[in-house]
Amino acid sequence: MRLDQDRVRDDRQTKEAILCRIPVFRPVAVKLLRLLQGEDSNVLEVGELLNTDPALSAEVLTMANSAAYTTSNRINTISKAIMMLGTERTKSLATKAALDGMRRAIGNHPVIELCWVHSRATAVIAEWLSPFYRIHPDRAYTAGLMHDVGRLGLLALNCGQYAKLLDCTAGTNEELLAAEQLVFRVDHCTAGLWLMNTWGLPEEFGVACSQHHAGKDAVQEPVADLVRLACALAQATGHKAAPLVHSLTMESLLEEIPDLARPDSPYPLATLSLRLQAELGGPLLTAGGSERFSAVN
């Protein structure tokens, strides 16, 4: 019994030592995500924090002045931009900018781009799924974007070794997680949860990181379940971080969406197809089972 306890303790310490080597997430983004969780956060506080990171401030201003937010007067201050965007959209923008920065800091490798495209596809799909789960679209987008941060962590630890693992591992997601455990002593789901807890980010992000490859009946938290399904759909549409890993069919996954068959649904599959094409490029979706949506397209 004592030997088993020592082995468990040593294994935990080894994992923590490995995880502690992962580079820190963009500090301002972490502080911003924490701040925006509070109901009493205000525009002044958020603006002051953003102003400490000129690059992030510039991205917020650019988005606020984009065609999607056209106004008669140009927005030239962070406070006005935050009021225009809202806290949830500001949060999703900060997350995307921070993750993109983390991705670029790791290096230039095709697998890094595959991981980033998969995360973005998952975020887009999560946003599309959000009405069916009655979750704010930007909240869903942020959770989808963050769900695979553990992969970026493992890439940051050893890009070449993890890239080779993703390129060569075939089979199920569970087999990929087992391969990660064998090589790194930790899988990307566990790494993501550890990072979320270390950075003090919302619990729902950590659950989404740790459970996005769990079975559908094992995930109880709504945001985590939404991200689980969005991740699987991203794989089914060809947006995979690990090219050889099997994916479920679009038809079987679409059957899991709550209330999707409602005749009055304003969120047809065609909407998702166009959004993915606009965000990531590639052909429109022609997945099997799309005929099921003829009543709402």
N, C-alpha and C positions, 0 to 999 in steps of 0.2 A: 504493500500500500504506500509506504514512504517513498519507494523508488518511483512509483507512478506519479505521485505528487511532485517529486523533484523533476521528473521528465516534463510534466505539464508546465511547471514554473519556468524551466529552462526554455521550453518551446515558446512560451509567451514572451520571455525576455528577448529571445532571438528575433521574434516578429517585431517587437517594439523597436529594437535596435535598427532593423531594416527600415521600418517605416519612418523613423526619425531622420533618416538621410534624405527623405523626399523634400525637394525645395518648397519654400513657403509660398502660398498663394498671395497674389497681389494684396498687400496689407490694407490699402484703402478700400478695396472691394470687400474684404472680410469685415472691416469696421462698418461699411455702408450696409451690408446685409444684416449685420447685428442691429444697427440703428433702425433700419426700416421694419424690423419685426415689431418694434414697440408701437403701441397705439398712440403714444404721446409724442412720437417723433414729429418734428416740424420742418418746414421748408428751410428756415434759417440754418438749423443744425446740419441738414443734409447738404445744403449749399456750401457751408464752411468746410465740410469734410471733402467734398468733391474738389473744391478749390485748392486743396493740398496736392492734387494730382492733375497737373495741367492737361496731360494727354486724355485722361478720362473725362475731364470737364469739356474738352473740345469735342469728344464723341457725343456727349449728351447734347451739346448745343447743335451739332450737325444734325442729329436725329430730330430734335425739336423743330428745326427749320426745314426738314425734308418735305417732299411733296405730300406725304401722308398727313402732315400737320400744318398745311398751308393756312396762313393768317394774313391779314392786311398789313400787319407790322412785323418786321423782322425781330426775332427773339435774340437778344444779345447779352442776357445775364443768366447765370445758372439758376437763380431762384425762379425766374419766369419759365425757364425750360422745365424745371421740376413740376411746376404748377400745370404746365401744358401736358407733360407726359404722365403724371401721376406717379405715386410711389411704386406700384407694382412694375410699371414699364421701366422706370428708372432702375429698379432692382435687376430686371432681366438684362438691361443694357450693360450695367456694371458687371454682371456675371459673365456675359459674353465677352466683353473686353478683357476681363481678367483671365479667363480661360484661354482666349486667343493669345494673350501675352505669354501665358505659361507654355502653351503649345510651341510658340516661336522660340522660346528660350531653350527648349529641349534640343532643337536641331532641325536639320532638313532630311527627312526620311519619308518615303512613300507611305509607310505604315502609320506614321503620325498623322498624315493627312486623312487616311482611312478612318482613324479613330475620331478625328475632328468632324468629318462628314457624318459619321454615324451619330455623334452627339447632337449635331445640328438637326439631322433628320428626326431623331427622337424628340427633340424640342418642338419642332414644327408639328409633328404628329400629336404630341401631348397637348399642344395648344388647340389643335383641331378637335381632340377628344374631350376637352375641358367642359363643354356644355352638357355632355352626357353624364358627367360626374358632378356637375354643378360646382365647378371649381373655377376661380378667376383665370382667364386665359394666360395672362402674364405670369401668374404663379405657377401654372402648369408648365409653361415654356421654361421658366427658370429651373424647375425641378428636373425637367427632361435634359436640359443642357448640363446640369451638374451630375447626372446619375453615373457617368463613367469617369469621374475625376480620378478614381483609383487607377485606371489605365494610364492616364497621364503621369501619375505618380510612379508607376512601375517603369514606364518609358524613361522618366527622368533618372531613375536609379541606374538603369542599364539599357539604353536605347537599342543597341545591337542585339542583345540577348533576348529582350522582350519582343522586338520586331520579328526575330527568327521564330520565336514561339508562336506568335500570331499567324505568321505566314504558313507554318508547317502543321499546325494542329488541326486535325479534322475530327468530326463527330459532333456531339451535342455540346451545348453550353456548359453542362455539368462536367464533361470531359475536359473542356478548356480550363475550367476552374481548378480541376485536379492537376492539370499540367502546370498551372501557375503555382500551385502549392508545392509541387515537386521541385520546381526550379528556384522559386523565390521564397518558399516557406510561408507565403501569404498569397491569397488571390485578390483580384482587383475589387471585388465586392467588399471584402474585409478591409482592404486598404482605403477604399472610399469612405466607409463608415468611420474608420479611425481618423481620417483627415477631417471629416465633418465635425467630429467630437473635439478634436484638437483645436480647430479653428473657432469652436463655439458657435457654429451655425445651427439653424433650426433643426429640430429633431426629425421633421418630416423629410429633410434632405438626406439625413443619415439613413433613414429607413429605406428611402428610394435607392440609395447607393448599395445598401446591403441586400435588398430583396428583389432587384429587378430581374434576376434569373430564377426566382423561386416559382413554384407551381401556383397557378391562379387561385387555388383554394387556400394557399398558405399565407397570402397577403391580405391583411385586414384593413390597413390604413388606406383611405381613398386615394391620396396623392401617390403613394407607393404603388398601388394597384394600377393607377392610370399610367405611371411611368413604366411599369412592367409590361403592360400591353403596348405602349408606344415603342418601347425598345424592340419587342418582338416584331411589330409591324415594320419598323425601320429595317430590321434584318430581312423580312419577307419581301420588301421592295428593293432589295439589293444593296442597301446601305449598311455594309457589314464592316466591323473592325477586324474580324478574323475571317478572311475570304472562304476558308474551307469548312467552317462550322455550319452545321445544318440549321435551317430555319423552318418554322411551321408555315403552312400555307396561308395565304391571305384570306381565303374563304373561311378557314377554321378560326382565325383570329378575329375576323369581322363579326363572327357570331357571338363573340364575348362582349361586344360593346353594348352597354345598357341602353335600352329603348331606341336603338338605331332604326328599327323597322317602323317607327311611327310615321304614318302617311304625311304628317305636316312638318316633318323634320326640315329645318332650314340649313342643315349641314351635310350635304351629299358628299359622296366619295369624290366626285369631280372637283369639289372645292379643295380637298386635300391634294389631289393630283396636281392641280394648277399651282398651289402654293409650294409644293416640293420642287416642281420644275422651275419656278421663279427663284427659289432660294438656293437650290443646289444644282440646277441644270438637269440634263437627261430627259428621257422620253416621258410622256404621260403614262399614268398607271393603266395597265391592261390586265390586272390580276383576275384570276379565276374567281367566280362568285360575284363579280361586280354587277351582274344582271339583277341581283337581289335589290339593288338600289334604284332600279328604274322608276319606281314609284315616287322617289324623292328627288331625282335628278332633274 
